Amino acid sequence: MAAMSNDVPAPSSHLLRNGLWLAVALSMGAAVSLGITRFAYALLLPPMRADLAWSYTLAGAMNTVNALGYLLGALATPWLLRRLAPGTVLVAGSVLATVFMGLCGFFVEAAPLLLQRLLAGVASALVFVCGGLLAARLGAQQPGRSGLLLGLYYGGTGWGISLSAVLVPAVLATAPGPHPWAWAWWALALACVAATLVLLWPARALQALAAPVAAASSAQAATGGMRWAPFAPALLGYGLFGVGYIGYMTFVVALLREQGASGTAVTWFYALLGLAVVLSSRIWAGLLDRSRGGQALALLNGLLGVATVLPALTSAWPVVLASGLLFGAVFLSVVASTTALVRHNLPQALWASGISAFTIVFAAGQIVGPTVVGWIADGPGGLARGLVFSACALWAGALVASRQKPLAPAA
């Protein structure tokens, strides 16, 4: 994009030397905001549902309100970024997410648990959007590996998933008292504390990258932010991704337990899924660098639909494990593909509003997905039929996203 060079500051030797490590440290934001705050709940859903006598609809509602909070946080982020540096919002959001995760262990009634999940969703959106923005700016300093740096950031979600897969079952097996799942919430909050401490370094080191964009805020004000219409196919495809993927990540562990998978098998499944997320940064980096339109989003949505439908068709362990590996290797790269799309097609002054726009439709899709899948699972066909619905949403998203064309470079 020809005009991009006017927006990107000259890279410092510090950023060039430490770019990969900064991206890895920054990935702890993704670990907190999605890997732990969002996806660890799948491991807690079966014991909490059994202990508290929840329906699948109520169990799904816990992630629906979390996604509603995520939407509210995404809507608030552009306003906050006009007043505060992204590194400040990143760290503050991570601290708040940690607090709300810990508070979930103190309640057994549905209403306060729903409130805590809502507030945790607000905080996680602040972390995820600001982390993605800083990762995009870091990538702009090193265009030759920008896809890799974005992938490393989003791949941090996998570290959170894998840590949760090991930590939650261990705590559930040893925790005292009538509600052992409460101790798992507290253990996850401690993991968020450690990740937040790691975030202090990239938040401080990348703060200088905010200055050129802040100076360009008058250009953003003049344009009124990103125009949504040219990105309509990608936005709709990404919203359908939100509908589809969250059903799998909310209920796949419960489905495996229903199919008779052992606790050890579930731990391996979820931990390997998380590691596949981490490795996805290498798998799809080239595609993200090359794809200026909706090709990457369409391809990845389609593959994700295949991964989602497999456990609904069979309980054969090799197929189920292949589903988890494929899902992990793809789903966060869908998120990275939208950041790459924004980076390829907009001047840097509009990156924050562009990332926020995609985050908003992502959150809107996630609001729909868990409750609809839970409602389907409470009826005939159970969780398997719910995952078929999720797969269909993902395939529809792939079809729509394939219509997204690259935009003309800004003058």
N, C-alpha and C positions, 0 to 999 in steps of 0.2 A: 504494500500500500504506500503510494508515493508520499503522502502527507505525514506518514507515521514518524519519519525521521525528525520532523520539527517538534514532535511531542515527547520523544524519548531522550532522556539525558544521556550524556556520554557515560559509559560504564566505568565504574571505579575498579582499580586493581583488586580491592578487597572483595567486591561482588564477583568478579571473574574467578578469583581464587576459590572462594567459598560458596559459589552458587549452588552446587549440589547439596552441600551440607546445610545451607540455609533452607533449601526446599525440603529436605528431610526433617529439619527441626520445625519448619512451618507446618509440615504434615501432621504434627500433633494437634493442630486445630481441627483438621478433618477427623482425627481419631476421637477427639472429645465430642465434636458436634454431631457426627453421624455414627461412627464406630461404636461408641459407648452410649451416648445420650439417647440415640435412636434405636440401634440394632441390638444392643444387649437385652432389650426387653423381650425379644423372641425367646431367649433362654429362660426368662423369668415367667413368661406367660403360662406354661403348663403348671408349675407349682402354685402360682398365685390363683389361677383359675380353679384348681382342685381345692385349695385351702379356703378360698373366699366364695366358692359356688357361683362363679361367673358364667354367663352364656358366652358364646363366641362373639356375639354382637357387642357385648360390653367389653370383652377383651380387645376386640378390634377398635372400639371407641377410644381406648387408651392411646393408641397410636394416631387415631384421627384427631384428637384434641392436641396431641403433640405436633401434628402437621399444621393444625390451625394456628398454634403458637408460632410455628416456623413461618407461616404466611405473614402474621403480624410483625414478626421480627424482620422479615424481608422488606415489608412496606416501610418500616421505620429506619432501615439502614441508610438509604440515601439521605434522609433528613439528618441523621447522626453524622454522616460523613461530610456534610457541609459545615459541621461545627467542630468535629473532632478528627484527629488523625486516625487512619485505619488501624494502625498498630495499637492505639489506645482502646478502640472499640473491640478489637480482637481479644485482647487480654481481659478486658472487663466482661465481655460475653462469656469467656471461658470460666472466669471466677463464678459468675452467676449460674452457669450450667452445673458447675460442681456443687454449689449449694443446693440447688433444686434436686439434683440426683440424690444427695444425702438425705434430704427431707422426705423422699418417697419411702424411706424405711421406717418412718414413724407413724404411718397411718394404715388402717385396714378398711376404712369406709371408702366407697367408690368416689364420693364427691371431692374430698381433699386430694385423693390420688389423681383424679382427673385434672384438678387445678395445678398440681405439681408438674404433671406431664405437659400441660399447656405452657407454663412458665419456662420449663426446660426447653420447649420448642422455640420460644422467643429468643432465649439466650443462644441456642445452637445456631440459629439463623445469622445472628450477628457475627459469630465466629466463622461460619462457613463462607459467608459472602466476603467478609474482610480478608480472610485467608486466601480465597480465590483471587481477589483483586491484587493482593500483594504478590501472589505467585505469578499472575499475568504480567505484572510490572517487572518482576525479576526475570521472567522469560524474555521480555522485550530487550533486556540488556545483552542477552545471548541468543539471538534469533536461531542459530544453528541447532540449538537443543531446547527450544522453548516448549515443544511438545513433551519432551522428557521431564522438564521441570514442572510443568502442569500435572503430568501424570504422577510424579513423585508426591506432589501435594495431595491430590485426590486419593492416591493410593494409601495415604495415612489412615483412611477409614479402615483398611484391612488390618492394620496393626491393632486398632481398637476392637475389631471383630474377633481377631485371634486371641487377644488378651482376655476378652470377655468369655470366649469359649473355654478357656482354661480356668479362669478365675471363678466364674459363677458356679459350675458344678462342684469345684473343690470346696467352696464356701457352703453350698447347700448340703454337702455331705457331712460337714463338721459343725455347723452352726447350732448353738443351743436354742432352747425356747420353742414356743408354739408356732412361730412364724420365721423359719430359717431364711426365707427369701429376703427378709428385711436386712439381714447381715450382708447379703449379696449387694443390695443397693449401697450400703455404706462402704463396702470394699471397692465398688466401682467409683464412688465419689473420691476415695483416696487415690485411685488410678488417675482420675481427672486432675487432682492436685499436682501429681508428678508431671503430667503432660503440660499443665499450665506453666509450671516453672520452666520447662524447656522452651515454651513459646516466648518467654521474655527476650531471648537473644534475637530471633528473627524480627520480632516486633520492633526492637530498637535498631537493629542493623539496617532494616529496610525502610525506616522512617524517612530517610533522605529522598527516596523515590517518590514520596508523596508531594514534594515541593513543586515539580514541574506541572503535575496535574492540578494541584491547587491553584497555581498561577493561571492555568487555563480554564478555571471555573467560569470566567466571564463568557468564554465560548460556549460552555455547556448551558449557561443560563440563556444565552442568545438563541440557542437551538431548541431550548425547552426539553432537553434530554433526548434519549433515544426514541425514534419513531418506531412503533410496534408493527405497523402494517407491512413493511418490507420483510419482516421476519415472521410473518403469520404462520407459514407452514412449519417452520422449525419450532415456534412457540407452541403450536397445537400438538406437534409430535412429541415435544418434551413434556407437555401436560399429560398426555396419554402414557408416557413413560412413568410419570409419577403415579398414575392410577395403577399401572400394572406391576411395577417392580415391588411396591411396598406390600402388596398382598403376599408375595413370596417371602419377603424378609420378616413379615410379622408372623406368618403361620406355618412356614415350612418345618420348623422344629416340632411344633405340635402335630403336624401330619406324620412326621417320621416316628414320633412316639406312638401315635395311633396305629401305625403300621408294624409296631413291635420292635423298632430299633432300640438297642441298649443305650444306656447313658454314655458309655465309652464311644460307641459308634457316632452318637450325636456330637460329642466333643470333637472327634476327628473331623466329622463333616463340616462343622462350623469353623473350626480352626483352619482347615485347608481352604475353605471358601475365602477366609480372610487373607491367607497368604497369596491366593490367586489374585485378590484385589491389589496387593502390593506389587506383584509381578506384572500386572496389567500396564503399569507405567512404561515398561519396555516394549510390551507387545504392540501397543497401538500408537506409540509416539510418532512414527513416520506418517501414519494415516492422519493424525491430528494436524501435523505440519502441512500436509498436502491438501487436505479437504477444506475448501473455502466456502462451499455450500452445505447442503444437508446430507451429503453422501455418508459421512461418518455416522451421523445420528441415525440415519435409516438402517445402515448395515448393523450397527450395534443393537438397536431396538429389535431387529429381526432375530438376531442370535439370542438375545435375552428371552424372547418369546419361546424359542425352542427349549432353553434351559428351564424355563418356568413350567412348561407343560409336562416334562418328563416324569417328575414324581407323581403327577396325577394319573399317569398311564400305567405305572408299574412300581412295585416296591423292591424290585431286584436291586441289590446293593451296588453293583458296578454301575448301573444306570443312574441311580440316585447320586452316587459320588460324582459321576461325570456331570450331572446337573449342577451340583454345587461348585465344581471347579470352573465350568463354563460360565455360570452366573457370576462368580467372583471375578473372573478374568475380563468381564465385560461391563458390569453395571456402573462402576464409578467412572469408567471411560466415557460412558454416555454423558455424564455430568461434565467431564473435562472437554468433551467435544463442543458443548455449548459455549464454554469459556473461549475455546479456540476460535469458534465461529465469530464471537464478539471481537476478539483480538484481530482477526483477519479483515473484518468488514467495517470497523468503526475506528475513529481517531481515539487516542488514549483518553482524551477529556471526557469521552462518553462511555468508557469501559465500566465505571461503577454503575451507571444507570442501566447499561446493557446486561451486566451480570445480575443485577437486582431484578430486571424484568424476567429473565429466565428462571430465577429463583422463585419469583411469585407464582408463575404458572406451574412450576414443579411442586410447590407447596400446595397449590389448589388441587392438583391431581392426587397428592398424598392424602388430602382430607377425604376424598371420595373413596379411595381404594380400600383401606382397612375395614371400614364399617360395611361396605357393600360385600366384600369377601366374607366377613364374619356373618352377615345376614344370610348369604348363600349357604355358608357352612352349617348354619343352624337348621337348614332344610334338607330335603332329599339330596343325596350325593355327597354331602359333607364337605370337608376341606378340599378334596380332590376336585370337585366341581368349581369351587371358589378359585383354585389355581388355573383352571381352564379359562375362566373369565379374565384373570390377570394376563394370561398369554395372549388372548384375543385383543386386549387393550394395547399390548406391546406391538403386536403385528399391525394394528391400525395406525399406531404412532409411526411405525416404520414407513408405511405407505404414504402418510401425509408428509413426513419429513423429507422423503425423496423428491418432493416438489420444490424444496427450497433451493433457490439459485443464488450464486454469489452476487453481492452488491457491487456497484461501480465504486472504485476507490474514491475517497473524499478528495475534493480539489484542494 
